[in-house]
Amino acid sequence: MALCQCTVRNSDSDMEGCTFTGAGLRVFLYWSNGKEHYVSFTQNVATAEEICIHVAQRLGITPLCYTLFALYDVQAKYWYPPNHEFIITKDMKLLLHFRMRNWHGMNEKEPVVCRNVPKISDSDDKSRAEQSSAILDLASFEYLFEQGKFDFVNDVVSLKDFHTEQDVHKFKNESLGMAVLHLSHIAIKKKVSLEEVAKQISFKECIPKSFCRQIQQNNYLTKFRMRSVFKKFVRHFHLHTVSAGKLSEEDVMYKYLSTLENLAARFGCEVFRTLSLELPTEGEKLPFYINGGYVDHGESVSREATPTQEVLVSGMEGIQWRQKKKEEPTESGHHRNYFSKRSRNKGQKVGKPVTESSEPKWEQFCDFQDITHIVISKSRVSINCQDNRCLEIVLPSYEEALSFVSLVDGYFRLTTDSNHYLCHEVAPPRLAMSIVNGIHGPLQEQYVCQKLRREEQEDGLYIVRWSAFNYNRLIMTVKGANQNKGLTYRQFRIDKVDDIYTLEQWDRGFSSIKELTDSLRGCTLKSGLEVFHVKHCVLPKSGEVSNLTICRKGKNSKENALSRNLNLSQLSFHQIRKNEITQKSHLGQGTRTNIYEGVLQVSGGGEHDLDYDYRELNNNSRDLRVVMKVLDPSHQDIALAFFETASLMSQVSHIHLVFVHGVCVRESENIMVEEFVEHGPLDVCLRKDKALISAGWKFTVARQLASALSYLEDKRLVHGNVCAKNILLARKGLDDGSSPFIKLSDPGVTFSVLSREERVDRIPWIAPECVRNVSSLSTAADKWSFGTTLLEICFNGEVPLKERTASEKERFYEKELGLPEPSCKELADLIGLCHNYNPSGRPSFRTILRDLTQLQPHDLSDIGSISPDFSITDPTVFQKRYLKKIRELGEGHFGKVSLYCYDPNNDGTGEMVAVKSLKSGCSQQLETSWKGEIRILKTLYHENIVKYKGCCSEQGDKIVQLIMEYVPLGSLRDYLPKHSVSLARILLFAQQICEGMAYLHSQHYIHRDLAARNVLVENENVVKIGDFGLAKAVPEGHEYYRVREDGDSPVFWYATECLKECKFFYASDVWSFGVTLYELLTRCDSYLSPPTKFIEMIGVTQGQMTVVRLIDLLDRGQRLPCPSECPMEIYKLMKNCWETEASFRPSFPTLIPILKAFYNTYSTQAPSVFSVC
């Protein structure tokens, strides 16, 4: 990704030494390891990946790193995807550059990036584990260095980019420093003095050509002075650095690249200019199918149209977009910049061509792990995310679309899942072959042993992986059981020669690895005196952590990765009073439940409530139509399991999952209350309306179901009861111009309480392994169920095996028979993968989504074509008429927060959002502060800060409501008293608060109201900072913000400088954090709250006298007491946060590793117990 801009500079001298002679395909190398700088290919058919592998082998780049490289067409200005097939003929004359593309930079101001390494306890050698954390091997690093030199000399950053004399002067000095590093590398490599190298090689060969051309125009005296200055600099650098042995060859390369990264104003990211960009919501975007035919999402914008938006792809930040700034005159008609750099993330640059204010701000779309699949149709690209957000762009050409998608796909594999590709059009051939044959990438040996140890304790398990050193070799590691040595592991080599695979010491060749391993199954392999049985292959798993993926510390560290998963060890749901619910007609029976229609009375009547008719479905009036699932009183023994289901469904939020309002306990009845979905079960519709339902309708339903299950899989949650009768239709989509919309209902009582008879009755939906063993329930079980549900959809609701008896169903599974297949071969193959009797062989839901989308035809005209004059729709604008109130979430002095459903289609398919609004009669000062909070929240994007979704305004913007993500479990102040939370978990929460605050301060904001009441709980592992009503931006060049307005302030959380002088430093938030940590450690006990304890110390007062006495108390060194059971070392940290002098307090970046260390120390404490909120 980095260091790739030079190839798009339009300079006559760019390609000096890179001229093309002869026929065929030639690849230019920036570093050749002492060999020719070109690799030629003539009269052959080769993929881009095969060419990259050939070049990587030649250069000594290992199989672990070759995927970071790609082929770039200098003339056409685009990258070839790895599966692009070159048909090389005598008449061809094509020159490509071999370049590193997927890269995360070396800037020290960015979070550390390294490869994942095994735990030390699982590693035989600590130093080996540490060494393996480097992303690049030595050859790749050397190549990257030479690529950077090439780019720098060829004006990756040009003298023409700087306009002020100061910036130009600074650039020239930096360029001369880069020249010294360039020459120093040569001197160290050749083991000669730097001065000697400087005599042989002119410094003008090491500086940007634009700078060199200017030097040529200088008079003799100026040139002489510059040479003299450079000689003195070289002599000084040689004497004090190079000759003193302070820099190694690798140090010089690292310094050169990191300096270049800071020097270039546009560096490190690829920018794609789009002809059209849309961010539709699920309810607004055009589906691939609407009633009446398919929708063509192909090219509907003229290629001659002017680009209006830009999309930026960055290894650290994922995908961002913005409105394109006005084009400035350039020296040619070509785009000068293909790659971009975010200066706010890389530190202050040497110079900026434009002022900060004239640059449109980048808006975050997603990170790579959020992506489920990508669709390419001609030059249109759709990126789909787990939360159902979608980015749809039209690029100038299909080639640029492939270039864009291959970049995103490469980063996805590097950061999220090395065993998956997002789009068939850019699928790496070797990876596609590996997936089919069950081959791992070049795993580190320690990971292989770890993986085998985690499997069942039996011999005969084996793993096949690519060699980490040889591109034409695979390694089969077999686990064996030895009576004397216990478990042992042996490796056997498999050599690949001309697409034939041969196991060492076996003269038989096979056309595929699968054919070879199938032939070995049941055989024994000998290694000396030891014998190893070959029984079962351990396949790659979706999203598994290994040295094939990288860790962006601070962004997706281990704790943050775990935090995405919901740990349902504690029950949490909204409690509904029995007088709020009215039971109506009986709708049917579920597993040990009776189902009724009901009416839920919700709070309403506020001035911002919507005036809908009370009979309208899912509106925000007092009476809400719901479904009541009543647990049969005779099954009170499974009440806890019933509550577990309600807890699970209450803590997830997805538009294709039924929303659970809460639980009501009415005498002896336990009732789960969930939303009413208008058109009922899918299986009924499939049978009733089969004459009206087309294949496209069915594919749309299948994609929506896969989307919901992918969301659950990403959180490592299992539904356990996926079938057509549990899929409800919110919109039938049988009318012209509409499409279906489904919601997956709750699974009923927890799977663990089902009897064997009940499990057998669920055949063929239940996975075979779950019939035998309840504890085998995993996300793989949902994939089997999905396959069966797909068959239901294909066969219009007809149930496979419905005529079979229970014993026949059991035998069906025991014999591992296959279910009926639909006529569509591609769909049948996909269902067959889901119905793999080996759970680890079933595809991830990301794969299912990708392949389902691939089945959609794209060759019909697009009835929703985009006009070239079409302006982008702002996805942050919410219309009041579509906001439907569910219930109040909280209320303060001046505002309140409510739960709403945003439903633009008015059919119950909307998403749950939290809406914050001011109460009526607020002062102008409060309204100004309110709008300031919205402005601040718009700019923030961090996993520990509540997400801003948009605004809803009315009366000409006089009334503005803030729309935020719905965080299900409420604030820490409400959560902690109701749950038993361990000290380790408290410390994890504290660490996440610090991470969110460190980010906030990095954006030059202070919060001013950090307290437990303003920290929201997403799940048992994740908290998010909210309520930015008092937040302020610190003026540039200042250390604090002075508050001038009066108003209610949380004085008991304020530092002394805030109380005395109304000055708010960044360190003032640290003081508030200390008070918040005190709240967490007292579990937010109201009798131990900061106001209560301080009033005990100062006495009961009123008005300003409270502040006066509080200041006096704090000046005398009095602080909040140490909470009971709080370790003294943590209390000392708290007191450090309460230092009177602001400069003596620790910063949030300093607090993060301290709290992390505390968390590791106390994480061995017993887990918390169940409690109901």
N, C-alpha and C positions, 0 to 999 in steps of 0.2 A: 504494500500500500504506500509506504513512504518512498521518497527518493525517485519518483517516477514522472517528474514533470518535464524534464528536458526534451523528451521525445516529441512534445507538442509545441516547442518553441519554433517559430518560423524564422530560422536563421540560415544563411547560406553556409555558414561554417559549422553548423551543428554536426554534420555527418562527415567531417574530415576523417579520412582513414576508414570510413565505413562504406565505401563505394561498392557497388555490386558488379561483379564480372562473372560471366558464365551463366549456364542455365540451371533450372531446378529451384529448389528451396534452400536458402541459406539462413543460418541462425547466427546472429552476431553476439559474441560474448564479451562482457566487460572485463572479465578475469578468466584466464584460460589455464591457470595452474602450470604455466611454462609451455603450453602447447599453442596451436594456432587459435586465432581469435574468431574463427568461423568454423561452423560445422555444416557440411553440405549434405543434402539428400537429393537423389536423382532417381526417377522412374520407380516409384513405389507408392503404396498407399499407407498412410500413417496417420494416427490421431495426434492431436496436440499433446496429449498426455504421454504417448509413446516417445515423441520427440523430446519432451521435457525429461523423461526418464533416461533417454540416451545421453542427453547433454549432462544431466546430473551425475550419471555414472562416470562420464569422462572427466568431470571436475572433482570427483570425490565427495560429492554431496550425498548424505545418507538417505535411505528411504523414509526416515522420519521427517525430513525437511523438504523434500522435493515438491511437496504439495503447496509450499509457500510461493512457488515460482509459476510463471505463466508466460505465454508468447504474446508479444505486443507488435502490432502492425504500425510501423512508423508513418507510412503514407496515409493509410485509411484512418488512423487514430482510434483504433479499438483493440480490445483484447479478445483472444480466441478462447472459448470455453474448452475444458479438457477433452471433451468428446468430439470436437470438430475434426472432421476427416479431410485430410489433404490428399488429393489425387495428383501426385507429382509426375509431370511429363517433361519431355525435352524442351517443349516450348515455354514452360513456366519460368518466370523470373520474379521470385518473391523473396524479399528480405525481411526477416523478423528479428526482434530483440528478445533475448532470454532475460527476464527481469523478475526480481522478487516483488510480489504484489501484496500478499497478506502479511501485514507487519503492524506492530503496535508501538514502535518508537522507543527511544532511550531517554527521553527527557525525565530528569529527576523529579520534576514537579507533578508528573503523572503517577498514578498508582503503579506499584511494582507488578510486572507481568512475568510469569515463569510457567514452565510446564509442571503439571501435577506430578508429585512424587509419592512413592509409598510411605506409609507411616514408618517411622524409625524402628518401632518395635517389630514390624514385619520385615524389616530389611536386614540383611546379613552384614552390611557395611554402611555405617552412617555417612562416611565421606562420599561413597558412591551415590547415595541418594541425593546428597547435596549437589554433586556435580551434574546429575541428570536433570536438575531443575532449569538449566539453560534452554532457551527456546531454539537457538541455532547451534548447529555443529560448526566446527572451525572453518570448514570450506565454505559453508553458507555465509558465515560472518565475513570471511575474506571477500567473497563475491559481493556482498552487500556494500562493503567498504569501497571496492572498485567501482561499483555502480554509483555510489554516492559521489566519488571523485569525478566520474564522467558527467554526472548531472550538474555538479557544481561548476565545472569548467564550462559546460554548455549552457550556463545561465539559468539554472533552476531558480536562482534569485539573481536578478539583473540590476545593474547600476541604474537603469531607466525606471526601476520601481520606486526610487527614492527621489524626493523633490526638494527637501530642505538641505541646506549646506551641512547642518549638523548630522543629519541622517546619512548623507553621502560620505562624509568624513568617517563616521563610525563604521559604515559598511566597508570602506576601503581598508581600515585597520583590521577589521575582522577577516577580510579576505586575505590579507598578508599573513595573519595568524594561521589561517587555514593552509596557506602555502607552506608555512614552516612545518605544520603537522604532516602535510603531504611529503615533504622532503625528509622529515624525521623518520617516517615509516620506511622509506627507501634506505636510509642510513642504517637503521637497526636491522633491517632484513639482510642487507649486504655486509653488515658488520664493518662499516667504514664511518668516518667522521661526518657529521652533518655539514661542516664547512666544505668538505671535499665534494659531497653531493651537490651542494649549492653552486659550486663552480661548474659542475658538469651539466646541471639542469637549471635553466632559467626559471626564476619564480613566476614569470609571465605565463609559463605553461601550466601553472597550478592555480591560477586565479580565473574568475569569470571572464569570458571573452569580451563582454561589454566593457569591463574595467580595463582589459588589455588594450582594446581599441582606443580608449581614451588616453592611455599612457603613450601610445604610438603618436598621438597628436600633440603631446607635450613637447616643449623645447628641450634642448640638450641638457641645460642646467637642471631643470626639474627632474629629468630622468636620472641624472647623475646623483642628485640628492636622494631620490627614492631608492636607488641601488645601494647607496651608502647606509641609509637607515635600515634597509633590509639586511645588509651584511652584519651590522651591529646587533640587530635583533637575533640573527642566526647564531652569531658568536656567543651571545649571552645565553640563549636557549640551550646551545650545545654544552656550554660550560656548566650551567647550573641544573640542567635536567637530563639531557640525553647521555652525556659522558658520565654523569654521576649515577647512571643506572636507575633513575627514578621512574622511568617509563618503559614498559615492555611493548612489544609489537602490538599486542591486543589492546593495551591501554591507549596507544596512539590512535588505533582504529576506532575505539569506543569514543574517545574525545572528539575525533573528527566528525563522526556521525552525529553525536549529540549536539555539537556546536552547529553543524549544518541544520539540524532540526530546529534550533532556536533562531538561526539566522534567516531562514527562508520565511517570508511572510505568508506564503501559501505552501503548506507542506503537510504530508501525513494522511491526507484524506482524498478520496476521489469525489468529484462533483459532477453530477449528470444534469444537463439542462433539459427540461421536459417541455413538450408542446402542450401538455395538459396534466393537471394534478388534481385528484379528488380524494377526500377523506370521508367517504360515506359511512353512516352507521348501518347496522343490520337492517333496520326498518326502512332506510332510504335508498340503499344501494340496489342497483339492478341485479337480480340473481341471474345465474346462468340459464335458468329456465323460467318462463312465465307461461301461463295458460295460452295456448295457441302456437307455441313453438319455442325454439331455443333463441337465446340472445347472443348475437355476435359481439364479443368484446374486442374485436380486432381494431385495426387502424381506422379511425373515423375522423382524424385530424390531418389536415394537409401537411406534408413534410416541409412545405415552404413556410409554414406558420412560424412566427417568432416565439422562441422559448419564453415562457412567462414565470416559471418557477424553477428552482434548483433543488436537487436531492443530494445530500451529502452522506457518504458511507465512511465510517470511522471505526477502526478496530476497538477503540475504547468506549465510544459513545453510541455505537449502533447506527441507526438510520435517522437522519434529521432532514428537514425541508424548510424552505423559505421562499418568499417572493423574490424573483431575480431583480437585482439592482439594475439601474439603467446602464446600458453598455457604454463604456468609455472608448474613445478612439484608440485604436491599436495600430501597430506598424504593418499589419496585414489584415486580410479578411478572415483569417482563421482564428479560432478561439485560442487565446494565449494560455489560458489556464485550464487544465483538465483536472488538476488536483487542488485541494484547498486545505487550509489550516485554521483551526479555531484558536485565535490568539488568547482568548480568556483561559483556555486549558493548557496552553503551552508557555504561558508567561509572557512578559513584555517583549515585543519584537524589536529588532534594530530599527525598523521603520515601517510605516504603513502607507500604502498608496492613497488611501482615503481615510477620512476621519471615522471614528467609531460610530458616531451618530448617523452617518450616511449609509452604513451597512445594515441591511435588514437582518433581524435576529433569526437565528436558527431555532426552529421548533422541533422538539423531540417527538419522534413517532414511536420507535420501539428499539429495544436491544435485540440481539440475535436470538437469545433463548426464548423470546416471546413469539417468534414466528412459528406458525404451524405448517404452512405450505405457500408456494408461489405459483402463480399461473401466468404463462406467456401466451398471448394471442397476437400474432404479427408483432407490431412494435408496442403493444400495450402490455404492461406488467401489473399484476395484482399481488400485493403482499398481504397475507392474511395472518392475524395474530390470535393468541389464545383467548383474549378478551373480546374477540369478534370485531376488533377494529380492523380496518382495511385501508391500505394505501394503493390507489390506482393511478398509474402514470402512463403517459404516452411519450415515447422517445422518438427521436428523428428517424431511426431505422431499426430493423429487426436485429441487425448485428450489434447495435448499441444496447438493445434490450438484453441480448445474450451476455454481452460484456458486463452489464449491471448485475444481472442475476448470478452470473458465475462468481462475481466478487462477494455478494451477500452469502451465497452458498458456501464459499470457501471459509468465510468468517464463522458461519454457523457450525461447520464441522470442527473448526479450530477451537471454538469457545463453548460449544454446547453438546454436540453429538457427532463423534468422528465416524459413526457407522450409518449415517443417514445423509441423504441428499434431498433438497427441498423441491427439486424440479427435474423432470426427466430430460428436458432439453439441454441441461448442462451437467448431467450425471457423469462423474468420472468413470471411465470404463473399468478400471481396476477395482474400484469400490463396488460398482454394480455386480461385477463377477464375484467379488468376495462375499457380498450379501447372499447371493444365490448359493454359494458353496459353504457358507458358515465359517469364513476365514476372518480372523482378527487382523488388525493392522500390525505394524512392527512394535508390539508391546514390549515393555521392559520385562526382564525375566522375573523380577520381584512381583510385578502385577499378575503375571501368569500363575505363579505359586499361590498368591493371595486368592485369586479367583478359584483355583482348584480346591483350596482349603475351605472356602466358604460353601462349596457344594456338599452333597451328601457324603458321609464318610464311607466311601466304598472305592475299591480299586477299579480300574478300567475307564475312568473318566479321562478325556483328553481334550486338548486345545490345539487348533491349527492356526498359526499366525505367520505373517510375512517376516522374513529376517530383517533385523535392524541394520544390517551391513551389506547384504547381497540382494540385488533387485530380482534375481532369478532363483531365489531359494526360499523355501518355507520351512518352518520348524513345527514338528508335532511333539508336544509335551504330554506325556502319559503319566497318570498317577497310579502308583501301585502300593500294595500293602505288604510289608515285610514283617515277619514275626519278631525279628530281633531289632530292626531299625524303625519300626512303625511305618508311617507313610513316607514313601520315597517318590521322586520325580526323575524321569529320564527324557532326554530330548533326542528326536530322530529327524534327520534332515530329509527334505523332499526337494529335489532339483527340478527346475523348469527349463526345458530345452525345446525351442520351436513349438511351444504350446503343448508339449507332452510332459507329464509329471511322473517322476520316478522316485520311489522311496529308496533310501540308501541300502545297498546290499540286496536289492531286489531288481532283477533285470526286466521286470514287466512295466510297461508304460501305460499311462491313462490320459484320456483327453480332458479330464477335469478332476479337481480335488474331490468333489463329491463322489465321483465314480471310484476314486482310489479309496476313500474312507469307507464307502459302502462295501467294497471288497475286503477291507480289513476287519470289519465288524465281526466279533466273535473269535478273531485270531489272537495269537500271542506273539509278542515281540521280545527278543532276547537282547540283553545288554550285559555281556560278561556272563556271570552266573545267575543274574537276576532275570525274571520272567515278568512281562507286563501284558495284561489282557486289554484288548481294545473293545470297549463296549459302547460308551455313550459320549457323544461330542458335546462339549460345553460351548454354546453359541454366543456371539456378541449380543449384548443387551443394550436397549435404547438408553442413551444418556449416561452410560457408566463412566466413572472417572478413571482416567489413566494418563500415562505420559503422552498419549496422542492428543490430549486436549490441554489447553492452557488455563491458568488461574490468574484472573485479573484482581489482585489483592485490593480489598476495599470496595470492589464492585461485585464479585461473586465468590467471596471467600467461603470456606466450608460452613461457617455459621449462617451466612446469608443463603447459601444453597439449601441448607436444612430448613431455613425459616419459611421457604415457599411451601412447605408441607404442613398440613394441618394435623396436629397431634390431638386426637380426640379423647385423651385420657380423662378429661373433665367435661362434664355436661354443661352446655350453654345454649339457652334458647330464651325467647321472650315468653313470659308468663301471661296468660290471658285469664282474666277473671270470669267466673261462670255467668255473671250477669251481663257480660259483654257479647255473649254468643247465643244465638237462637237456632235450635235444630229444626230442620224442615223435612222434606221428603227423603225417603230412603233410596239410595242410588245403586246399592249392590253390596257384595261382600268381597273382602280381601283376605289375605292370609291372617286368620285369627282376629280380623277386624270387621266392623260394619261401617259402611260408608254412607254419609248423609250429605245432602245439600244444606247449607246453613247461611246465616247472616251474621257478620261480625260488626259490632258497633265500634267504630273508631273515633278517636277524638277529632274534632274539627270545629268549624265556626269562626276561625280567625279571619282577619281582614284580607289575608293573602290566599284564603281558600278559594277554590274554583267553584263557580256556580253551575255545576252540572245537575241534570235531573237525577234524583236519588235512585231511579231504576236502572241507570246506565251501568254497564258492567265495569268492574274494576276502576270506578272513579274515586274521587277523594271526598265524597260525601260521607255522612255518618254511617250509612248501611252499606257494607261491602259483602258482595256475594262470595262465599267460600265453600270449600269442601271440608267436611269433618270426618276424620278417620278415628273411630271409637274402638279402643281395644276391648275385646270381649272380657267382661268381669271374671269369667272363669279362667282367664289366663293372666292373672295378676302376678304370677311368678316370673313373667317375662317383661314386666313393666320397665325394668331398667334397660333391656334391649330395645324396647319401643322408644324410650327416651333417647337412647343413643342414636337411633335413626333421625329423630327430630333434631338432635344436636348437630349431627352431620349436615343435614339439609339447611339448618339455620346459619351455618358458618360458611357456606359456599354461595357464590353469586355469579350466575351466568344466565344469559337471556334464553338459553334453551334448557334450563332447569326450572322446575316448578318452584315457586317461592313459598317457603313455609313461614306463616305469620307467627306461630308459636305453639305452645301447649297449654291446654286447659285441664285442670283436675276438678271434676264435678262428682261429688260424693265418691262412689267407688269406680267411677269411669275416668279413664285417661284418654284424652282427645288430642290428636294432632290436627291443627288448623292450617290449611294451605289454600293457595289461590284457586279460584274456580276457573277452569279452562273450558271455553265455550263449547267446542265441537266434539269433545269427548275422545275416547280411545281411537288410536290409529287403526287397529285391526277391524273395528266396526266399520269405519269409513272405507277401508280397502275392500271389504266384502259388499257393502251397500252401494258404493259409487264406482265400482270397478270399470263400468262402461265409460266413465268420464275421465278416468285416470290414465295418464300417459307415462311412458318410460322416463321422460324428463322430470315429471312430478315426483316420481319415485327416487330418482337420483338426488333431487333437492332435499327430500326428507332424509335420505341416508347421509348426506353431507352434514346436515344440521345435527343429526344424532351423533355422528362421529366428532363434530366440533365440541359438543358437550362432554363426551367421554374423553376427548383429548385434554380438555380442561381438568377433569378429575384425575386423569393419569399424570398430568404434570404436577399435581399436588400429592401424588401417590395415594390417592383415595380410590376405593373400590365401591362401585354401585352395588353389584351383586344380584341384580334382578332386572336386567335389560331384556325387554320383550315388547312386542307391538302393543299389547294391552296396557303397558305402563308408559306408552308414548301418547301424549295428548295433543290434539290439534287446536291451537289457538286461532289459526286461520286456515280454512280449507284450501283456498287457492284454486278453486275450480271455475271461478268466474274469469271472463276475459281480462287480460292485463294484470292478473294477480298470481301469486305463488304461495305455496303452503308454508306454514310456520308451526313448528312443533315444540313441545316442552316435555322433557323427560321427567316423569313423576318420581316420588321417593320410592325406595326399594321395599318399603314395608318393614316388618320386624327384622331385626338383625339376622343375618345369615347363620350366625353361630347357634341360634336356638332352634333351627329347623331340625326335625327328626329325619332319619334316613328315608322314611317313606315320602315325606314332603320333598326331600331333595330329588329322589327318583322321579317324583311326579313332575319336576321341572325339566326333565330331559325332553327335548334336546337343547334347551336354552342354557342349562347349567353345564359348566365345564366338567369333563370327565374326572379330573383330579379332585374336584370338590365333592363329587358323589362319594368317593372313597374316604376322604379326609376333610373335615370342616376347616382345619387349620391351613389347608392349601389355597384358601381364597386369596387371590392377588389380582392385580390389574390385568394379568393374562386371562383371567376368567371372564372379564368383561369383553375381551376380544372374541372369545368363543361365542358368547351371547350375542354380540353384535353380528357375527356371521350368520347365526340362526335367524336373527331379526331381519337381516337382509333377505334371506330366503322368504320369510313371511311377506315382506314388501313386494318381492318379485312375483310371488304366487298369490297376490291379492288377499292376504290374510289367512290363507290356508296353512294349517299347522302341520309341519312334518312329524311323522310318527304318531299322529293323533289316534290312529286305530290300534296301536300297539299296547299290550298290557305292560304292567310295571316290570315284570320279569323279562319280557322281550326287550324293553328299553335298556335294562341293565346289560343284557347280553350284547345288545347292539354296541354299547360302549366297550364292553370287555373284548369284543372282537375287533375293535377300532375300525368300524365300518364308516362309510361316507354317506352323507345326506344327499338328497337330490340336488342337481345342479341346474341353474338357469341356462337358457339358450345362449346368452351372451358369454363368449369364452373368457373375455377379460374379467368380467364380473365373477364368473365361476372360479377363475384362478384366485381372485382376491378372497372369495369366501373360503376356498380351499386352504389358503394360508391362515385364515382365522380359525379354521377347524383342524389345525395341526394338533395331534394328540400329545405332542411335546410342548408344554407351555412356553418354554423359552424360544421356540421356533415361530411363535405368532408375531405378526408385525405390530409395530407401535401404531397408535392412532394417528400420529403425524404421517406415517407411511400410508395408512388407510385413507386419510384425507387427500394426500397427494395423488394416490392412484385413482380414487373416486373422481377427483376433478379431471384427471387425464381422460376419463371415459366420456366427458362431455364433448359433443361435436361443436366445432367453432366455424363451420363453413357457411352459416346463414347470415344474412345482412343484419346489421345492428339497428334496431328500430329506435334506440336511444342515442343516436350519434351526437357527438359533442360539437357545438359550433366553435370555430376558431376564436370567436369573440367571447366565448363563455368564461366568466370569471369564477374563481374558486369559491366554493361554499365554505364559510367559516364553521368548522365543526364545534366551536365553543359557544355558539349562539343557540340557546334553548328557548323554545316558544312556550309561553305560559299555558296556552290552551292544552298542551300535551302533558303537563305535569299533574299527576294524580296522587293525591296525598294518601299515605298509608297510616302513619302515626307520628306523634311527637317523639323526638329523640332527646331533647334537652332544651333548657331555657336559661337565659341570663338576665342581667339588668336591662340591657338594651336590645337584645336580639334573641332569636330562638333557632333551633335546628330541627328539621322534620325529615322523615323518610318519605320519599316520593317515588312513584314509578313514572319514568319519562316514556310516554307511549305515543309516538307521532302517528301510528296507524290506528290508534284508538281500538285496539283489539287484544290488549293484554300481552303484547309481545315486547314491551319496553324493558328498559334496564332500571334497576334500583339505584337511586342516587340520594345523597344527603343534600338538603337545600337549607342554606343559612340565610336569614333575612332579618332586617332591622324592624324593631317595633315602631308603631306609628308615633308621631310626635317627637322624634329625635331631633337634636339640635343640628345646625349646619356643621358644627365641628365634628360631631359623630359621623355624619354622612361623609364628610371628607376623609375621615379616618377609615371608614368602611370601604370607600372606593380605593384607598391606598392599600388595604388588605388584599383586595382583588388584584390590583396591579402586581403586588409582590408575589402572590400565589401563582399567578400566570407564569412567572419567570422561573419557578422552582421545579426541579425534577429529580427526586431522590426517593429511594425505596423506603426510607424512614421518615418521609414527609408526606402528609395526606395529599392525594393527587387532585389537582384542579381539573375539572371537566369543562366548565364554561359558566355563562351567566344568563340570566333571564331578566329582561327589563320590560317596563311598562310605563305608560304615561310620559312618553318622550324621555325615557331614561331617568325619570324622577324616582322611580322605585326599582332597585336592582337587587336581584337575588343571586347568591353565589351557589353554584352547583359543584359539589365535590363527590369523590368516590364514597360509597357507603361502606364504612368499616363496622362489621357486624357486632363486635363485642363491647363497644362503648369505650369510655375513658378508663384510665388506670384507677382513678379515684372511685369509680363505681365497680370496677372489676376486682380489684385486690381484696376488698372486704368479703367478697362472696366466694373467693377461691383460695384454696391452700396452695400457695406458690413458694417454691423452694428459694433459698438464698441465691443459688446459682442462676435460677431463672430471673430473679430480681436484677442480678448483675448483668445478665444478658440484655435485659430491657434497658438498663442504664447505659450499656455500651452502645446500643442502637440509638438512644437519644443523643449521645455524644456524636455519633457518626452523622446523624441528621443535622445537629447544630454546627458541626465542623463544616458541612457543606453550606449551610445557611450563611455562616461567616465568610466563607470563601466567595460568596456572591455579594459580600459587603452589606449584609443585613444583620440587624440585631432583633431578637424576638420580643424581649421586654415583658413577656408573660409566660415564661416557661414554668409549668406546674403540672402535677399529676392530672389535674382536671383537663388539661389541654394536650395530653398524650393519649392517643387512641390505640386500642388493641385490635389488631387484625385477626390474629389467632394466637395460640399459646406460645408461639416463637417470634412473633413480629409485633412491634409497636411503631406508631407513626405520630409525628409531631403535628399538631393542628392549631387552629385559632391564631391567626396572624393579625388580629385586630389592632394590637399595639405595636406591631413590628415597624421598624423604621430603617431606611437606607442611610448608611454612614456616608457623609459627603466625601468625595475623592480627596485624598490628602489629609483627612482628619482622622483622629483616633476615637472620637466619640460623637454622639448626637445629643444636643441639648433640647429637652422637651419644654415647650413654652405654654402649651395648653393645660388648662385645669381639667380635672375629671377623676373618676374613681380609678384607683391604681391598686394593684396587689402589693401593698407596702410590706407585708410580712415576708415576701419573697425578694424584696429589693435590697441591693447593696447600699452601703452607707453613702457613696457618692451620688446615688440616685435620689436618696431621701434628702440629702443636704443641698445639693446643687442642681438637681434635675439633669445631671450628666449621665449618659448611658454609654459605657464602653463595651467592647466585645466581652471584656472580663466581667461585666455586670451580669451577663447571661450565665457565666460560670458560677457566680454566687447563687443565682436562681436555681441552677442545676444542683448545687449542693443541698438546697432546701428541698428540691424535688426528690433527690436521692434519700433524704431523710423521710419524706412521705412514703417512698417505696418500701423502705426498711421498717416502717411502722405499719405497713400494709394499709395505709390510708385510714387508719383508725381515727374517727372524728374526735375522740377524746384526747388524741395525741397530735392533732393537726398543728401546723405552725401558728395560726392565729390563737388557738387555745393555749399553747405553751407560752407564747410571748405575752399574752394578757395575764397569765398566771404570774409572770415575772415583773410586769410593769404595773399591774393593777388595772381595774376597769376604768377606762377613760372614754371620752367622746371627741370627735372632730380632730382638729389639728393637734390637740394635746397628745393623742395616741402616737402620732409621728414624732413629736418632740421627745416623749419618753422613750420611744423605741430607739431614736438616735442616741440618746444618752446611754441607754443600756448597751448598745452595740459599741459605742466609743469606750465603754469600760471593759470591753473584751468579753462580754457575756454572749453566749451562743446557744443554739438549740441543744438539748441534752443528747447524749448517746442513746439511741434506741436499744431496747432490751434485745439480747441475743445478736447484737451487731458487733462483729469483730472489731477490735480496737484499730487495726490497720485501715479498715474502711472508714471508721469515724475520723481518723487522722486525715484521710483524703478529703472527707467532707469539710473538715476545719480548714484545710488548705484552700478550698474553694471560698471560704469566708474570711480570707485575709483582708484586713482593712485597706491596705494598699493594693489597688487593682493590678499593678504590674507584678505583684508577688503571686498572683493566682495562676494555676496551671491553665494552659489553653486546652480546647477540646481535642485537637490532634495529640496532645500529650496525654490526655486522660484515656483515650481509646486503648492503647496497649496496656495501660495499668489495669483497667477494668477487665480487659481480656485475660490478663494473667490471673486476676482474682477469680474470674469465671472458671478458668481451667482448674484452679485450686479447689474451689468449692463445688464443682460439678459432680463430684462423687457422692453427694448427699442423696438421701432417699427421695424418690419422686413424690410429687404432691398427690393428694387423695382426690376422690371424686367429690364434687359439690355442684349444686344447682343454683344458677343465678336467677 
